[in-house]
Amino acid sequence: MNKLFEGSLALAAGHQTRRLQLCLIALLLVGAAISVPATAQNLQVPTPSPGLMPNPAAGKTLFDKNCASCHGAKLQGSDKGPPMLSKIYEPSHHGDAAFQLAVKNGSRAHHWQFGDMPPVPGLTADDVAQITAYVRLEQRQVGIQ
């Protein structure tokens, strides 16, 4: 009986050791996956000129020329692009850097069913800062902080 009990303990200890080994392997795999940089982390965020004071009026003109065809003349969206007057685009969810990156590199469709946004050629980081100032002003006017 004693040998049977000792054998059971040894078998249980073997299972625990195997379970511990599998847990450690899983942790190592997760750690390795986390340490691999994502593509977006390698992108350089365009930065506006030092000292630039973004002007919402200038931003509206640039928005109307470059963005309104998809995002709507009043930022309400269209059949080609999402509305900018949405909580999804509030500063705490999509900060100003997200606008810079989307204009420069395009953006993968992730909140809406409009497809990927292509890069917008011809806009500088200063232009995007002006557009962002306009969008943020309009967002505040509808209660999006």
N, C-alpha and C positions, 0 to 999 in steps of 0.2 A: 504494500500500500504506500509506503514511504517513497519507493522508487517511482511509482505512478504519479505521486504528488510532485516530486522533484522534476519529473519529465514534463508535467503540465506547466510548471513554473518556467522551465527552460524554453518551452514552446511559446509561452506568452511573452517572455523577454525577447525572444527572436522576432515576434510580430511587432513589438514596440520599437525595437531597433530598426526594423525595416520601415515602419511608419515614420520614424524620426528621420531616417535617411531620405525618404521621399519628400518630406516637408522641407528639409534643407535644400534638396535639389530644386524644388518649386520656388523657394525663396531666392536662390541664386538665379534662376531663370527670370523671375520678375525683376530682380535688381539689375540684371543685364539689359532687359528690355527698357527699363526706365532710364538707364544711363545712355542709351543710344539716342542722340539728338534727333528731334523731329525736323522735317524739312523747313517748317515755318520758323524754327529757332535759328536757322542759318541765314535768314533773310535780313538784310540791312534795312532798317526803317529810315526812309528819307526824312531829313530834318530841314525845317524852314530856316531861312537866314536868321542869324542872331539879331535880336532887336526888332524883328518884324512885329508889327501891331496888326493882326488880322482884322480886316474890315468886312463886316457882314454884307454891306452894299456891294462891294467888289465881288464878294463871294457869290451873291445872288446872280450877278451878271455871268460869272464863270459857270455856275451851276446850270443856269438856263441854256448856255451854249453847249456844255459838255455832258450834263447828267440828266436833264429834264426829260429827254426822249425815253429814258427807261424808268426813272424814279418819279416822273410826273412833275408838271410845271409848279404845282403847289406842294411838292414833296409827298403826295398822296399815293404814289406808286402808279403803275400802269400794267398792261398785259405783258410787258417785257422786264419789269423789275419791281422790287418791293418798295413800300413806302418808307421814307426816312423818318416820318412822324410816328414811330412805333417804339414801344419800350425796348424792343430788341436792339435798337440803335442808341439807347441811352448811354451816356458816358461810362457808367459802371459796367456795361456789358460789351460795348464796342467803343473803346477809347479812341482818341484822335489818331493814334498810331495805326489803328485798324483801317482808317480811311486812307492814310498815306500808303499802307501796304496794298490795299485793294486797288487803288488807282495805278500804282506802279506795276504790280505783279498780277493783277486780276484776283478773283476770289472764287474758291470752290463753293458751289451751292451747298448750304448747310442749314438754313432756316426756312427757305422758301422753295417753291417748285418752278423757278424761272430759269434754271440752268446756271452754269458757271458765268461769272462776270469776267469779261476779258479786260486786260489792262487798258487804260485810257491814255493813248499817246498824246504828247504835246503839253501835258500839264506838269508844272514844276511842283516841288514841295511847297513853295510859297503859294502857288495857286490853290493847292489842296488845303492849306491852312486857311485861306480866305473862304473857300467853299465850306469847310468844317465850321468856321465861325458863323456863317449864314445858317447852316443846318442846326447848330446848337442854339442859336437865337430863336429860330422857329420852334424848336423842340420845347424850349422853356416857355414860349408863349402858349403852348397847349398843355403845359403841366408836366412835361418830361424833364426830369432833373438829371 
